[in-house]
Amino acid sequence: MKVNVKILGSTSSFNAISYSTNKMESYKGELMQTNNLGHLNDREMIKPSEMKSYFQIYSSRNTLVKDKQFHAVMSCKGREYDKKELTEYANLWLDKMGYGNNPSIIVFHNDTDNNHVHIVSSRIQPNGKKVNDSWEKLNALNHIQTIIKYDMKEQVKNSTERLGSYKYSTIAQAKLLLELDGFSLEDTNEHILLHNQGRKQGQVALKLIKEQISNHLPDSKRVSQLKQIFSKYSETYQTLPKAKYDNNISVIKKLTGYESEFSKFMLSKFGVELVFHASESRDPYGYTIIDHSQKSIYKGSEIMKLSLFYKQQHEGQAFRTTFSPEEQKQIRLELLSSLQEFDSVAKGLKYYSITIHEDNKVFKGGKESDLQSILSRSEINQLLSEEIRENTLEPAQVEKQQTEGSGLAEFLSHFKIDIGNDVDDEKINGKNRRKKRIGNRKNTR
């Protein structure tokens, strides 16, 4: 089996976003994933026009590079790989190509005989520098070949070795580890069969799992530690499990699991993963704790009853958590963008849904942080002095500012994405396409 990848033309307008997303209207395309889209990450529904505007604003931090769009297509023969597998390969490939920290979208198309995904990113890194594109096409092929060589045999080997290294007390807990590695399972009398990519990839002997269970000894010391950790941080972080959905823009979104601020904190801080169990779209009826740091699995009620996760909701407790280091980096970019790329700081802050209070705290999406932990002192002074200047303008000055140039944000708001006039690029250029630029858009796949 083989996966092909081809880098398409660069432009300054990010028209590849409209080209990639327009087929979703006719159910021939599906937005599989969005990465590093700043304030848009908190949105359940994202319009193509909003994505396009964000890419343009983000990329404007580099004024020297004209064609900032990065557009590629990854395909397989027929239906050898499904949309999820191609998306996974696309993410790994983006990292190897140097685009892992840049904004990107991955869109699956099923309008041809071959499954394929379109990948759109910015050639500009968060630090404002251009991604190195030397030997780009050669590297593209080499990287995808490296990724595919990491085949399912290797994944099965790693998963079964991990299963043997963890401590668990039930067969269901062992199965959960395998499912989290991406396998669908089938039970037989003597084995658990591991399926992926539509076929059997390996198997695990039930005898080995039962031996692992029989050798399991409860770690009362670790249980006591986890109880104390859960008790302490459940008073600080919001515990209420909330549904997670896929990144599909369609009206019907697929439930992928549950999480809370508390569960995300426990995984990042202590390596303790909480997996909630639910039927259909109902609230979770239970959960499992996977302590990756100690390689142990527990029934959730051993540590903290699920009913206590809902206690905050019943008592009306309010929580405000701080930004993670990665979120702070993104907030910094948005604050600097508000200062430099809009005709007023207020418009930029409104665009990014950021609030700054008098005590110099930054608020967004229910989270907060001190301004000095995000910006340098000189940047804070510039930001605040700009705000003060705006707030002390005379009415006549305000009117003059509003009538003079609408700025980047308003300019981008006039962009319209035509999602109804797309035609397949192969029909335009034929199978033997020449490397010819047609207007400002290159419809090759």
N, C-alpha and C positions, 0 to 999 in steps of 0.2 A: 504494500500500500504506500502511496506517495502523496505528499502535500506540496502544492506549488504556491509560490508567492511572487507577485509582480508589483514593483513600485510604479505608480502612475504619475501624471504631471503635477507640478507645483503651481499654485496660483497665490494671489494676494487676497482673494475674496472668500476663500473657504466654501466654494460652491460644491465641493465634494460632500458636504453635509447634506445639502438638499438632494444631490444625486443619490446618496446612500439611503436617505430616509423616505424619499417620495413613494417608494413601492410599498411602504407600510399601509398606505391608504387603501391599496387594493389587496391587502393581506398576502402580498408576495415578499414581504420583508418584515424583519423583527429586530428591534433594538435590543441587543443582547447585554451590553454593558456600557457604562460611562465611567470614566476615571478622572479624578483630579479636576472636577468642574466647580470647585469653590463653593459659593453659596447655593449653586444649583443642586449640590449633592443632597441637601436637606429636602428637596422637592420630590413628591411622589410622581408627579407628572411634569415632564419637561418638553416644551415645544421645540421643534427644529430651529425656529427663528431665534429662540433664546440661546440655544447651544451655539449657533453661528455668531451671535453677538458676543457671547462670552469668549469664544476663540479669538475673535478680532481684538477685543479689548486686552485680553491676556497677552497676545502676541505683539501688541503695540509697544511693549517695553523695549523692543529692539527696533530702531528706526533705520538701520542700515540694510537689513535683509528685506528684499522686496517680496519674493514669493515664499510665504511662511507656511503654507499648507503642506502637510505630509499625507499622502493618500496611497494606500496599497490594497491589493486584493489577494486573499488567500483562498485556495480552492483545492478540491480533491476530485478524483474520478467518480462520477456518479454520486452515490449516497454512501461511499465507504466510511465517511465520518459525518456525524450529525452536527447540529448547530452548536451544542454545548462543547463538544470536543474541539471543533474549529475555534471557538471562542477561547478555550483554554490555551491552545497552541498560539493564538494571536497575542494573548497577554504575555506569554513567555517570550515570544519573538520580539514584542515591543521593548521589553526589558533589555534583551541582548542588543537591540539596535540603538539603545540609548534614549528611548522615549518613555521609560517607565514612570518618570515623575512629571511628565507633561500631560496636559488635558488630552483625552482621547475618547473616541467612541468606536464601538464595534457593532456592525449591523449585518445580520444574516439575510441573504437573498436565496429564494428557492424558485426563481423564475427561469432557470436554465436547467439543462440536463445534469449539471455538476453543482453540488452544494458549494457555496462560497460565502465568505464574509468580507465586507469592506471595512477598512481600518482608516480612520481619519485622526490625525494628531497635528500638533504645532511643531515646527522645526525650532522653535525658541524654547530654551530651557528656563526654569524658574529664576535663574540668576541673570537672565537677559542674553546669554550667549547662545549662539546657534549650535545645534547638535552636529557633531562631526559627520559629514556625509562623504568622506573619502572612501572610494571603493564601495559605495553604498549598495549597488546591485549585486556585486559579488558577495558581500557580507550577508545580504539578505538571504541568498541561497544557502550559504554555508551555515548560517544560524538555524534555519528551519531544518536542515538535514541533521544537525546536532540534536535538535529537540526531538525529532521523530525517532532517532536512534535510541533515545531513552524510551524503550518500548514497554509494552505491557508486562513482559516477563520480568523486567526489572522492578516494575511497580508491584507486581504480585509478590516478588521476593522480599521487597522492603516491607510490605504490609504484613506478611506472615511472620517475618522476624520481629516486627513491632508487637504483633499479637502475642508472641511468646515472651516478650519482655515485660508486659503489663500484668498487674494483679487484678483479678476480677472474681466475682462469686457466683455469676450466673452465665448461661450460654447467651442470653439476650444482651448482656454487657459486652461479650466478645463480639457478637454480631454488629453491635453499634460501632465499634472501632473500625470494622471492615467497611461498613456503610459510609462512614465519614471519609474514608479513603476513595470513595467514588464507585464502589462496587454494588451491584444489585445481587442479592443472594438467593440461592435455591437449596433447599434441604433435601438430602437423601438419607438413607439409613445410616451410612457410615461417614458421609462427608458434607461439608457446606461448599457448594459450588460458587465460584466468583465469576460474575458476568460483567463485561464492559464492552463498549463498541458493538453491541448487539450479538456477542458470542461469548462462549465460555473461555476464560483466560487462565483459570487455575482452580485449585481446590484446597480446602483445609480439612484435615482429619478430625472428626468429632472426638475421637479417642484422645488426641493431644489436648484439645480444649478442656475435656473433662478431667484430665490429669492436672492441668493448670488450676482448675477450680478446686480439686481435692487437696492441693498443696497450699491453698490460700489460707493465710492466717491474718485475722483482723489486726490492724495497727491502731491500737487504742490511743496511743500518744498522738498520732497524726490526726485521728478523728477529733480529739480534744482541741488540737491546734486549729483545725478548720472551723470548728464550732465557734471558737473565739474570734477568728478572722471574719466569719460570716456575721456574727453578732455586732462586731465593731463597725464594719463598713456598710452594713445594711441600714445603719442609722445615718450614714453620710450620703450614699448614692441611692438613686431611685431604683427600686427593685421590681416594680410592676412589669411583667413580661408584655412586650408589644410585638405585634405581628411584623415579620419582614417579608417583603415582596420582591419579585424579580424586577429587572430594569426595563421591562417591556413597556412601551408607550401606549399600548392598546388599552381599551377601556377595561377589559378583564385582566387583572394582574394575578399572577400565580403566587400563592403562599409558599415561602421557602423555609420558614422557621420562626422562632421567637427569640427576642433578646431584650435586655434592659440596660440602663446605664451601669447598674451593679454588675451584671454578667460581663459586660465589656471591660469593666475595670478589673474584675477578678482574673480574666484571661491575660490582660496586658501586664498586670502587676505581679501576679502569683503563678501564672501558667495553669490556672484552674478553669476548665471549660464547663459551662452549664448547657446541657442539651435538654430542651423542653419537649415534652411529648403531648400531642393533641390530636383529636379526631376532627378531620376536615378543617373548618374555619372556627371551631370552638376554642374557648380558653384552654390552656394546658391543664391536664389532669395529673401530671407528675413530671419529674425531671431527673436526669442523671448527672452526676458530677464526675468529670474526668480530670484527675490531678496529674497533669503531664510532668510536673516537676518531680513527683515521687512515683510516677507510672502506676497509679492505682485508680480504680473506678469504684464509685460508691452510689448507692441509691440515695437520691436527694434527701429523703426524709430522715436518713441517718444523721444528717448534719443540720438541716433546718427545714421545717415543714413548709410545704408550698403555700399554705394559707397565710404564712407570715409575709410572703412576697406581696400580698394584696392588702396587708395591714395599713400601709401608708395611704392607700386610696381611700379606705374606710375612715381613717382618722383625718384625712384632708391635709396631710403633711406636704409642704412645698420644698423642693430641692433645686438647687442651682449648682451645677458642676462646672469645673474649670475646663479650659481647652486643653487638649492633648498637645504635645510638642509639634506634631504635624499640623494640627489645626491652627496653632499659633503662627506657624510659618505662612499658612494660607491667609489668615487674618491680617498679617503684616503686609502681604502683597495687596490685599484689598484696601487697606488703609492708605498705602502709598499710591495706589491707583486712584483713590478718592481725591488725594491731594494733587496729583499730577495730570490725571487724564480726564477730569471733568471740569466744567466751567465754574463749579463751586464744590467745596467739600461736602456741603449738605446733600447735594444731589448724588454724589458718590456714595456717601453713607446710606442714603435711602435706597440706592440701587442694590447695594450689598446687604441691606437689612441689618446694618450695624448701628448700635446706639452707644454714645459716650456720655457718661454721667459726670457730674461736677467733681466727684471724688477720683476722677481719672480712671474709672473702670470701664472696660469694653464689654458690651453685651451683644450676644447673637445666638439665636436658636436655643434659648434657655440656659446658655453657658456664659461664663464671665472670666475675665482675667484683668490684672492690673496693666495699664497702658505701658508702664516702664518695663514690663517683662516682654513686650512685643517690639517696641520702637526704641531707638536711641534717644537720648535727651534732646539732641538738636532736632530730630524728626518730630518729637512731641511738641517742642516749642513752635516749630513751623506749622504743625497741624492745628494746634490750639490758637496760635495767632491768626491763622487764616479763618478759623471759625469766629473768633472775636471780631475780626474785620468785617466778615459777612453780616454778623448780627448787629453791628453798629452803623451800617450804611444808612444814609438818609434815604427817604422814600424815592426821591428823584434818581439817586444812584442805583437803587435796586431796580427801578423800571428800566434804566439804561442798560444794566447788566442783562436783564431778561430779554431785551430786544436785540442785543448784540450777539452774533453767533451762538447757535444752540449747543455747541460742544459735541464731543464724541458720542456721549450717551444718546442725545437726541438724534444725531446723525444716524447712529446704528438702528434706532427705533423705526426708521423709514425703510429699512431693508425688508423686502418681501421675498418669500421663498415660493417659487412656483413648483408645486408638487403634482401638477396634473399633466405636464407636457413632456414627461420623460419617455424616451424610447431606448430600447436596449442598444448598447453600444456596438454589439456585434452586427446588429442590423444596419447601423450607420456605416461602419467601416469594413464590414466583412470579416471573415476569419483571418485573412492575411493582412492585418492592419499595418500601415506604414507609420513611422514615427513622425507624424505631421501634426502640428498644432492647429486646431480649428477654433478660431476666435480666442476667447479666454478660457475655454474649457476643453479638456481632453477626455473624451468618453471611451477610453480603452479599459479593458478588464484583464 
